[in-house]
Amino acid sequence: KKSEQELKDEEMELFTKYYMEWKGGRKSSNTSYTNIPRFYYRLPAEDEVLLQKLREESRAVFLQRKSRELLDNEELQNLWFLLDKHQTSPMIGEEAMINYENFLKVGEKAGPKCKQFFTAKIFAKLLHNDPYGRISIMQFFNYVMRKG
């Protein structure tokens, strides 16, 4: 017969063996957690000067990249000129309108920065009960200024 201590040792040994098999088997079958990107980075402490400088520099580069995507004054004037040139008659009161066909023509001529605004989705979003299926040039231009 085995002593009580020997039984406990054997039980612990079996437990450890089965636990390691279970833990190891589970780990190998579900490794998707290793592919999840890290999404939270703590802010650097005051004494971590290098990390603070790195954070400042990366933020500055990000803001520069975003500002290059924005339309400058000349590009906005060019967009307004193209929209005005391609307006579709008749006007509704004082408001100039543009149909989808001319909208796409302006999109081709406006340049790469403006391309993101000349989509069917945006046109449909700005379309309001016009019997000719047009949108207001002023509403579209204001949309571009707000979003761009």
LORO-175280 format. One record per residue (C-alpha): x, y, z; residue number from 0. Coordinates in steps of 0.25 Angstrom, whole numbers. Layout:
<nodes>
> xx,yy,zz,kollo
> X,Y,Z,NUM $
...
</nodes>
This chain:
<nodes>
> xx,yy,zz,kollo
> 0,0,0,0 $
> 4,14,-3,1 $
> 5,24,8,2 $
> -3,37,8,3 $
> 8,46,4,4 $
> 11,37,-8,5 $
> -3,37,-12,6 $
> -3,53,-11,7 $
> 10,53,-19,8 $
> 5,44,-30,9 $
> -8,52,-31,10 $
> 0,65,-32,11 $
> 8,59,-43,12 $
> -4,54,-51,13 $
> -11,68,-49,14 $
> 2,75,-54,15 $
> 3,65,-66,16 $
> -12,67,-70,17 $
> -12,82,-68,18 $
> 0,84,-76,19 $
> -6,75,-87,20 $
> -19,83,-87,21 $
> -12,97,-86,22 $
> -2,93,-97,23 $
> -13,87,-106,24 $
> -22,99,-105,25 $
> -11,108,-108,26 $
> -7,102,-121,27 $
> -21,101,-126,28 $
> -25,115,-123,29 $
> -13,125,-126,30 $
> -22,136,-132,31 $
> -19,145,-120,32 $
> -4,146,-124,33 $
> -9,152,-137,34 $
> -17,163,-131,35 $
> -10,176,-132,36 $
> -7,185,-120,37 $
> -16,196,-119,38 $
> -13,203,-106,39 $
> 1,209,-102,40 $
> 2,216,-89,41 $
> 7,231,-89,42 $
> 21,233,-86,43 $
> 25,237,-72,44 $
> 31,251,-70,45 $
> 45,245,-68,46 $
> 44,237,-81,47 $
> 49,248,-90,48 $
> 52,240,-102,49 $
> 39,234,-102,50 $
> 32,247,-101,51 $
> 40,253,-112,52 $
> 37,241,-121,53 $
> 22,243,-118,54 $
> 23,258,-121,55 $
> 30,255,-134,56 $
> 20,245,-139,57 $
> 9,254,-135,58 $
> 15,265,-143,59 $
> 17,256,-155,60 $
> 3,251,-155,61 $
> -3,265,-154,62 $
> 6,269,-166,63 $
> 1,257,-174,64 $
> -13,261,-171,65 $
> -11,276,-174,66 $
> -5,272,-188,67 $
> -18,265,-191,68 $
> -26,277,-188,69 $
> -30,286,-200,70 $
> -23,300,-200,71 $
> -29,313,-204,72 $
> -25,312,-219,73 $
> -31,298,-220,74 $
> -44,302,-213,75 $
> -45,314,-223,76 $
> -42,304,-235,77 $
> -53,295,-230,78 $
> -63,306,-229,79 $
> -59,311,-243,80 $
> -61,297,-248,81 $
> -75,295,-241,82 $
> -80,308,-246,83 $
> -75,305,-260,84 $
> -82,292,-260,85 $
> -95,296,-254,86 $
> -108,290,-259,87 $
> -120,299,-263,88 $
> -130,303,-258,89 $
> -126,310,-246,90 $
> -135,309,-233,91 $
> -137,324,-229,92 $
> -122,329,-227,93 $
> -117,314,-225,94 $
> -108,308,-236,95 $
> -110,293,-237,96 $
> -102,282,-244,97 $
> -106,268,-249,98 $
> -99,255,-247,99 $
> -93,255,-261,100 $
> -86,269,-259,101 $
> -83,265,-245,102 $
> -74,254,-250,103 $
> -68,263,-261,104 $
> -64,273,-250,105 $
> -58,261,-242,106 $
> -49,257,-253,107 $
> -44,271,-255,108 $
> -43,275,-240,109 $
> -30,268,-237,110 $
> -26,256,-228,111 $
> -29,263,-214,112 $
> -43,265,-218,113 $
> -46,251,-224,114 $
> -51,246,-210,115 $
> -63,256,-211,116 $
> -68,252,-224,117 $
> -75,239,-221,118 $
> -89,234,-224,119 $
> -91,233,-209,120 $
> -88,247,-206,121 $
> -97,252,-218,122 $
> -108,244,-212,123 $
> -106,249,-198,124 $
> -108,263,-204,125 $
> -119,260,-213,126 $
> -132,267,-208,127 $
> -145,266,-216,128 $
> -140,273,-228,129 $
> -149,269,-240,130 $
> -137,268,-249,131 $
> -129,260,-240,132 $
> -118,271,-237,133 $
> -111,276,-224,134 $
> -108,290,-220,135 $
> -94,294,-224,136 $
> -93,303,-211,137 $
> -97,291,-202,138 $
> -87,282,-208,139 $
> -76,292,-207,140 $
> -80,295,-192,141 $
> -79,279,-191,142 $
> -65,279,-197,143 $
> -60,290,-188,144 $
> -66,284,-175,145 $
> -61,270,-178,146 $
> -48,273,-185,147 $
</nodes>
